[in-house]
Amino acid sequence: MVNEEYCYKGQNLTALILMKIEQTVGIIAEKESRSFKECYRDFLLSKAYRNLTDTDTLLWGESAEFIVDDYHREKNNTILFPLS
């Protein structure tokens, strides 16, 4: 596993981003009645994940619910704000 740190303007956001990933995947798993592990694998392949871990997009500042909505819009091909 790669030990990557997520930083923005000198501030380490690694713990915050990892917590957002956990919260986001937990919500997805609950909404889709699927296992956390399955949803985690799917989330890792998504543009929503790439945007969340790209600190320049500022998606890390949004709520987990917002990120879940972004993920579902992506799955349904209705991306409103293509960040990268």
Secondary structure, 3 states (H helix, E strand, C coil): CCCCCCEECCEECHHHHHHHHHHHHHHHHHHHCCCHHHHHHHHHCCHHHHHHHCHHHCHHHCCHHHHHHHHHHHHCCCCCCCCC
